[in-house]
Amino acid sequence: MLVIADPQLTDPYSYKQTGLLLKLTEFYSDIYMKRNFRVLQQVLKPDGVIFVGDLMDGGREWVDNPEQYKNELQRFQAIFRPRRKMLTLNVPGNHDIGFGETVVEQAYDTYVSTFGQANSLVHIADHNIVLVDTMSYSAEERQTDASEKAQHFVGHIKLHEKLDPERTILISHVPLFRPENSPCGPRRKSPPIANRAGYQYQNLIQAWQTYEIMTAIKPTLVISGDDHDDCVYVHTNGPLKTVEHTISTFSWLQGNPYPAYGVLSLKPKDGAPLSQDAPNYQLDVCSLPSQLNIYPWYVVMFLLTLLDAYFHKERYQRLPVSGKPQSMDGRLHRLLMTLSIGIVSYFVIIAYVWIK
């Protein structure tokens, strides 16, 4: 299964852009994710995809503008269009519904009606995938309908579900609690995850809530997102050691120049071990190309083209049918036409890839 975290579709709430600049930002953000998702389907042929929250950047903000939300949803569906039948699992993020006591009720209802239940237990290949709405679960001072559903779900798992810890995987948008400055492993490029909070966000689930969730579910693996960078941390809960892997953002416009995705492989009980070190499951995290290292070369090549045209103007001094040399205006016109054809061809190719 593919694991995709924080695609966080760029919109007017992302960088406070408007007009043509916003359209270009959305276009290049969308085409990057669309092409990568299409290639991953073609190459890996996954049986499903898990979205680890923050599907849209301003998802919780569009509750008063249903038409805009519809447009953003259509963008999301166009980017992540399945090429074959496969299972899709979702867990909400703070950009989708809000966080804690400030979860936006209407945004929560819209998310559920669009993407399915915020909390769910799915059985796949003799494994238990537990998706918990830790955004709503994190409400402390004031209980909401969403927080009661999340807490009831976790309580139900603890009391009524007999889950095999070695075959149970927890999905949470926000990473679980760990001590300050805990190391994250060699793939991380940012400082360690700090326990900070602000308007509609919190970097870590609080310690006591983490304990409640881990005690109730007892997962062998936790997959999280939100941080936009890679992090591997091992939780210790009595004799149980649980690895948590925070997946980087899938978008190149969310503060990480090296986006990433995960591939989760699950072994049925009667299947052969995936590897010597991972008999039941295996999570591989792979980086995507750095788009920020590609686009500057387009500018460089364009400037080199201009310089070449300027220093080799004789190429444009061709004799017309009349046998008279062209005027400077004629040569400039030919130069501009050549450049225009090149630029138009580039955008035609981009549009073809987008439509395809």
URTA-V146778 format. One record per helix or strand. SS is the DSSP state (H for helix, E for strand). FROM is the first residue (numbers start at 1). TO is the last residue. If there is no record, write none. Layout:
# URTA-V146778
SS	FROM	TO
SS	FROM	TO
This chain:
# URTA-V146778
E	2	5
E	9	9
H	12	15
H	19	44
E	48	51
E	56	56
H	59	64
H	66	79
E	87	90
H	94	97
H	100	102
H	105	115
E	120	124
E	127	131
H	134	137
H	145	160
H	165	167
E	168	171
E	175	175
E	197	198
E	201	202
E	204	204
H	207	217
E	221	224
E	231	237
E	240	246
E	249	249
E	260	266
E	281	287
H	292	311
H	313	316
H	328	355
